[in-house]
Amino acid sequence: MENYSSSSKTNRYSRHPSRRDFLKTSAGLFAATALAPFSCQSSKLFPRRLVRFGLVTDIHYADADPRGSRHYRDSIGKLNEGIDLITSQKIDFLIELGDFKDQDEPPVEANTIKYLQTIEKIFRKSPAPSYHVLGNHDMDSLSKGQFLANVQNAGIAPDRTYYSFDVKGVYCIVLDANFTAKGDAYDHGNFDWTDAHIPPAQLDWLGKEVKAARGPIIVFTHQLLDGTGLYYIKNAAQVRQVLEESVNVLTVFQGHYHEGSYNLINGIHYYTLKAVIEGPAPDNNAYAVVEVLPDNNITVTGYRKAISKNLSASSAAQLPGEIYSDAAIG
């Protein structure tokens, strides 16, 4: 386990009181029933089964020579290893958090599509349902439509760039922040990668989704929601406000920032997974298996460079400060 450099920060956001009350109640209820005889812990109290899923991000595959710390060809072997181990854990689904493929310099569209098809074939080795989050590099020399035409999101309409799905009562929401400040979709590299936004229509949709969900919610995004700066969604504060209006939002899983990071803001965990692309194979790799437990605790088991972490419902409720940060994990 790597060491953490942790710091408490001043609260900059107003707390939704019901979030802490809900988390305390959930954690306390589970603790109380854990002391009772097993026969008293009925399926009516905790009707959800454990949900387990595989997580990977920033694969950046291309048949290209290394550039700096990015070893593009090695991503094939790294992903093969990750899929094999993740699949052995009997997962319910598999999701990647964006920047799935990369491109040549200069880009050749036909080659980019070939790289996408190659890495998608490996990703779909797993028999579990698979899902994609759009990252900025996924549109560096393609449109969103071209990307989606060459991948599969299980049970999702092929034109949906943001969407939701339910797994055993856990509600999963996938966001698409690949829009400029003017609301234009990223397309064939016509964008500044630091100009990432969730447009008003998607924000309205998100609000309806979190209000309608009756169980725990997990959010997936490429660009980050837990701060400000180059790697963050520019209207992240608005998005967080929508998420904090629901007591059910447990965790946001993010990619994009290759070093990885962690934050706890107003009772919601923000875990940024380390990138696959960084460094030569095989040791420089990162992937994880995530388990959502019936008490709303979440465990992240990281492999290779990925960090393992317990995302506790009780710690989210009881932490003295409202913002807790590991600026970089590891």
JOLINVEN-V108624 format. One record per residue. N is the residue number from 1. RES is the residue in one small letter. PHI is phi in degrees with one decimal (NA if undefined). D_LAST is the distance of its C-alpha to the last C-alpha in whole Angstrom. Layout:
N&RES&PHI&D_LAST / N&RES&PHI&D_LAST
This chain:
1&m&NA&9 / 2&e&-80.3&5 / 3&n&-76.2&6 / 4&y&-112.0&6 / 5&s&-106.0&8 / 6&s&-108.4&11 / 7&s&-151.0&14 / 8&s&-93.4&18 / 9&k&-122.3&19 / 10&t&-67.6&23 / 11&n&-68.5&24 / 12&r&-109.2&26 / 13&y&-126.0&27 / 14&s&-74.3&30 / 15&r&-87.5&29 / 16&h&-85.2&31 / 17&p&-54.8&32 / 18&s&-68.0&33 / 19&r&-61.9&29 / 20&r&-65.7&28 / 21&d&-59.7&32 / 22&f&-63.0&31 / 23&l&-66.7&28 / 24&k&-61.8&29 / 25&t&-62.7&32 / 26&s&-61.9&30 / 27&a&-67.0&28 / 28&g&-66.1&31 / 29&l&-63.5&33 / 30&f&-65.6&31 / 31&a&-62.3&31 / 32&a&-65.6&35 / 33&t&-72.8&35 / 34&a&-65.0&33 / 35&l&-86.6&36 / 36&a&-83.8&39 / 37&p&-57.0&40 / 38&f&-56.3&39 / 39&s&-65.8&42 / 40&c&-84.8&42 / 41&q&-88.4&38 / 42&s&-77.0&40 / 43&s&-66.5&39 / 44&k&-70.2&40 / 45&l&-73.4&38 / 46&f&-125.9&35 / 47&p&-72.5&36 / 48&r&-78.6&33 / 49&r&-85.8&31 / 50&l&-60.7&28 / 51&v&-109.3&26 / 52&r&-127.9&24 / 53&f&-142.0&22 / 54&g&-94.2&20 / 55&l&-136.7&18 / 56&v&-151.0&17 / 57&t&-153.7&17 / 58&d&51.2&17 / 59&i&-78.5&19 / 60&h&55.2&21 / 61&y&-67.8&24 / 62&a&-157.9&27 / 63&d&-83.3&29 / 64&a&-139.3&28 / 65&d&-67.6&27 / 66&p&-58.6&23 / 67&r&-126.4&23 / 68&g&62.9&20 / 69&s&-87.2&17 / 70&r&-94.2&19 / 71&h&-108.6&20 / 72&y&-66.0&23 / 73&r&-65.6&25 / 74&d&-65.0&22 / 75&s&-63.3&21 / 76&i&-63.9&24 / 77&g&-65.3&23 / 78&k&-63.2&20 / 79&l&-67.7&21 / 80&n&-54.9&24 / 81&e&-60.8&21 / 82&g&-62.7&20 / 83&i&-64.9&23 / 84&d&-61.5&24 / 85&l&-69.5&22 / 86&i&-59.8&22 / 87&t&-63.4&25 / 88&s&-65.2&26 / 89&q&-86.5&24 / 90&k&56.5&27 / 91&i&-75.1&26 / 92&d&-86.8&28 / 93&f&-162.1&26 / 94&l&-130.6&24 / 95&i&-140.1&22 / 96&e&-114.4&21 / 97&l&-100.5&19 / 98&g&107.4&21 / 99&d&53.9&21 / 100&f&-70.8&23 / 101&k&-133.7&25 / 102&d&-133.2&25 / 103&q&-152.7&29 / 104&d&-80.4&31 / 105&e&-123.3&31 / 106&p&-73.0&34 / 107&p&-70.8&33 / 108&v&-124.5&36 / 109&e&-55.5&36 / 110&a&-61.3&38 / 111&n&-67.3&35 / 112&t&-60.0&32 / 113&i&-63.2&34 / 114&k&-63.1&34 / 115&y&-63.1&30 / 116&l&-62.6&30 / 117&q&-64.3&32 / 118&t&-65.6&31 / 119&i&-74.8&27 / 120&e&-65.3&29 / 121&k&-61.1&31 / 122&i&-69.5&28 / 123&f&-59.1&26 / 124&r&-90.1&29 / 125&k&-61.7&30 / 126&s&-70.3&29 / 127&p&-74.8&32 / 128&a&-72.9&30 / 129&p&-55.8&30 / 130&s&-122.0&28 / 131&y&-140.8&27 / 132&h&-126.2&26 / 133&v&-107.7&24 / 134&l&-75.0&25 / 135&g&-114.1&23 / 136&n&-60.3&24 / 137&h&-70.8&25 / 138&d&-70.7&27 / 139&m&-117.1&29 / 140&d&-70.8&29 / 141&s&-140.6&32 / 142&l&-136.5&33 / 143&s&-91.6&34 / 144&k&-61.2&33 / 145&g&-61.2&36 / 146&q&-64.6&36 / 147&f&-60.8&32 / 148&l&-66.6&33 / 149&a&-70.5&36 / 150&n&-113.9&34 / 151&v&-133.2&32 / 152&q&-130.6&32 / 153&n&-110.4&31 / 154&a&-57.1&33 / 155&g&74.4&36 / 156&i&-105.3&35 / 157&a&-56.4&38 / 158&p&-66.6&37 / 159&d&-100.3&37 / 160&r&-86.1&34 / 161&t&-94.1&31 / 162&y&-132.7&30 / 163&y&-167.6&31 / 164&s&-141.8&31 / 165&f&-155.1&31 / 166&d&-114.0&32 / 167&v&-130.1&31 / 168&k&53.2&32 / 169&g&89.9&32 / 170&v&-93.1&29 / 171&y&-95.7&29 / 172&c&-108.2&27 / 173&i&-121.1&27 / 174&v&-108.7&26 / 175&l&-103.2&26 / 176&d&-129.0&27 / 177&a&-99.4&26 / 178&n&-87.5&28 / 179&f&-136.8&30 / 180&t&-78.7&32 / 181&a&-59.8&33 / 182&k&-82.7&36 / 183&g&91.4&35 / 184&d&-79.8&36 / 185&a&-72.4&34 / 186&y&-57.8&31 / 187&d&-160.2&34 / 188&h&50.2&34 / 189&g&74.1&32 / 190&n&-85.8&34 / 191&f&-147.2&31 / 192&d&-96.8&28 / 193&w&-61.6&25 / 194&t&-83.7&24 / 195&d&-99.6&27 / 196&a&-114.6&26 / 197&h&-143.0&28 / 198&i&-96.7&29 / 199&p&-67.1&33 / 200&p&-55.2&35 / 201&a&-63.7&37 / 202&q&-70.6&33 / 203&l&-64.8&32 / 204&d&-63.3&36 / 205&w&-59.3&35 / 206&l&-60.5&32 / 207&g&-58.4&34 / 208&k&-68.0&36 / 209&e&-63.6&34 / 210&v&-69.1&32 / 211&k&-72.2&35 / 212&a&-80.0&37 / 213&a&-66.8&34 / 214&r&-103.5&35 / 215&g&-122.2&32 / 216&p&-63.7&28 / 217&i&-118.9&27 / 218&i&-122.4&23 / 219&v&-112.4&23 / 220&f&-122.3&21 / 221&t&-148.2&21 / 222&h&-82.6&20 / 223&q&-70.3&19 / 224&l&-83.8&18 / 225&l&-112.8&20 / 226&d&-104.4&18 / 227&g&174.7&19 / 228&t&-132.0&21 / 229&g&137.5&20 / 230&l&-59.6&20 / 231&y&-90.7&18 / 232&y&-106.1&20 / 233&i&-63.5&23 / 234&k&-67.2&26 / 235&n&-104.6&27 / 236&a&-58.0&24 / 237&a&-60.4&26 / 238&q&-64.8&29 / 239&v&-66.1&27 / 240&r&-60.2&25 / 241&q&-60.6&29 / 242&v&-63.7&30 / 243&l&-64.4&27 / 244&e&-73.1&28 / 245&e&-75.1&31 / 246&s&-110.1&31 / 247&v&-74.5&30 / 248&n&-88.8&29 / 249&v&-75.2&26 / 250&l&-96.4&23 / 251&t&-148.3&20 / 252&v&-114.9&19 / 253&f&-100.9&17 / 254&q&-132.6&16 / 255&g&-123.2&15 / 256&h&75.6&16 / 257&y&-90.0&13 / 258&h&-63.5&11 / 259&e&-77.8&8 / 260&g&81.3&8 / 261&s&-163.9&8 / 262&y&-149.3&10 / 263&n&-143.4&14 / 264&l&-123.2&17 / 265&i&-126.8&20 / 266&n&49.9&23 / 267&g&82.0&22 / 268&i&-113.5&21 / 269&h&-80.9&17 / 270&y&-124.5&15 / 271&y&-110.2&13 / 272&t&-103.7&11 / 273&l&-77.6&11 / 274&k&-65.9&9 / 275&a&-83.6&13 / 276&v&-69.4&15 / 277&i&-64.8&16 / 278&e&-74.8&14 / 279&g&88.7&15 / 280&p&-74.9&18 / 281&a&-73.5&19 / 282&p&-95.0&18 / 283&d&-68.3&15 / 284&n&-87.4&13 / 285&n&-146.5&14 / 286&a&-157.3&12 / 287&y&-160.8&14 / 288&a&-148.7&15 / 289&v&-116.1&18 / 290&v&-112.7&18 / 291&e&-120.8&21 / 292&v&-102.3&23 / 293&l&-92.8&25 / 294&p&-62.5&29 / 295&d&-92.4&27 / 296&n&74.4&25 / 297&n&-75.4&22 / 298&i&-128.3&19 / 299&t&-116.2&17 / 300&v&-109.4&14 / 301&t&-103.4&14 / 302&g&-93.0&12 / 303&y&-122.0&13 / 304&r&56.4&12 / 305&k&-87.0&8 / 306&a&-68.9&9 / 307&i&-91.9&7 / 308&s&-81.5&10 / 309&k&-156.6&11 / 310&n&-93.7&15 / 311&l&-103.9&16 / 312&s&-87.4&19 / 313&a&-64.8&23 / 314&s&-70.7&24 / 315&s&-69.0&21 / 316&a&-64.3&21 / 317&a&-80.6&25 / 318&q&-106.4&25 / 319&l&-60.2&22 / 320&p&-60.3&24 / 321&g&-84.8&22 / 322&e&-88.7&22 / 323&i&-128.1&19 / 324&y&-124.7&16 / 325&s&-137.7&13 / 326&d&-109.0&9 / 327&a&-53.8&9 / 328&a&-142.5&6 / 329&i&-79.0&4 / 330&g&88.6&0
